[in-house]
Amino acid sequence: LLFMHRFRMPRTLFNRIADGILEHDYDGYFTPKRSASGALGLHPLQKMTAAMRMLTYGIAADGVDEYIRSAESTNLESCKKFVIKVCEVFGEKYLRSPNEEDIAGLLAIGEERGFPGMLGSIDCMHWGWKNCPKKWHGMFKGHLAS
């Protein structure tokens, strides 16, 4: 429960992402290396944890340096390499346009929930909301909002 709260994902998903990245770590970035003094560098999970926390909470690289015990520059590089690696490893399956089977499944879920024919989010509906709370003004507008 604590893991889910901190990372906004189940531990099994975190492990699946980490394992996928380590299996395809051809450039060796996530492999720990020894420094000139012989000290072992950061563990791959430290680098991935820094990246995931930055992405999960939208915090700056120096916001995780004490938690992970790594430098800001390392956290930035880890985040960039992590995102590139996730796209390489999981992109073909998860970052593609939906096929007919995917669309049928999404439409079925929408119908189950009382939204027949709804495929996208409310952001894509372009509905006017007369009594929208002041603090939410502009939060649910698409890229073509007026």
N, C-alpha and C positions, 0 to 999 in steps of 0.2 A: 504494500500500500504506500509506503514511504517512497519507494522507487517511482511508482506511478505518479505520485504527487510532484516529485522533483523533476522528472523528465517528460511528463505528459505523454507517456507511452508505456506499455507493459515491458517488463524486463526481457521477455521472449523476443519482442520486436527489436529492442536495442541489441540483443545478442545476434539476431539474424542479420541486422545491418552491419555490425562489427565483424562478424564472420565473413560476410560477403566481401567487405572491403579488404580484410586480411588475405582472403583467397586470391584477390586480384591486385595485390600490392606489388606490381611489377617494378615500379621505380624505387621501392624500398623505403618510401617516406615513413610509413607507419611501423617499420621494423626498428626496434631499439638499437642504437649504435653506441659504441664506446667513444668517449672523448679522448683527447691527447693524454689526459692524466689517468685514463683507464676507467673513469666513472661511467656507469651505464646511463644512457640517456632516458628520456621519458618513455614510459610504457605506451604501447599503441592505444590502450583504453583511456589513458590520460589525455592524449591528443584528441581522440574521438569525443570524449566527455566534454572537453573544452568547447569543441565545435558544436556539439548538440546543445549545450547550455546556452551558448551565444545565439544559436538559431531559435531555440525554444522560448527564451525570455527576451530576445531582442536586445541583449546587453552588449556593451563594448568589450573588446578583447581584454582590457585591463580590469574588467569586472570579475573575471574568472581566474586571474593570475594567482591570487592567494589560495583559492579553493583547490586549484589543480597543481599549484606550485610550479608554474611555468611563466616564461616571459610573455609580455604583450605581443611581441613580434612573432613568437612561436605560436601563440593562440590564433593570430590572424592567418598565418600560413597554414595552420592545421585546419582552420575553418574553410579556407579556399580549396585546399586539397581534398578535404572531406566532401564538399559539395560536388566537386568535379568527379570524384570517385563514385559517389552515390549515383550521379547521372550516368556514368559509364556502366556500372554494375546493374542498376535497377531500372535504367531509363527505358529499355526496350519493352519491359513489361508494364511499368507504371506511368511512364511519361509519354504515352502515345495517345493518339486520338481514339475515342471509343469505337469499337466495331458494333455490328448489329446485335450481337449477343449481349454486349455490355449495355447498350441502350435499352434493350428489352428488359434486362434485369433492373436497371434504374427506374424505368417507367413502372414496373411492377411494384417496386418499393414505394414509389410516390403514390400509386393508387392505394396500396395497403394503408398508407398514412393519411389518406383522405385528400390527396392532391393528384387526381387523375390527369395525365398528360403533362405533368411537370417534370422537366428534365434538369433544369438548372436551379440556381439559387434565387432567392427573392431579389437579389441585386440585379439580376438580369430581367426582372419583370417590369421595371420602370413604372411602378405604381406610385401615385401621389399619396402621401400620408398627412392628412389634414392636421391631426393633433400630435405630431411627432414631438417628443420631449426635446427641449432646447439643447441639451448637452449632446444629443444624437444627430443634430443637423449636419448634413454632409457626410456622415459616416457610412451610409448605405447607398452611395451614388456610384454608378459605373463610370467607365472612362469617357463616356459621351454625355454625362449628366449636365443639365443646364442650370 
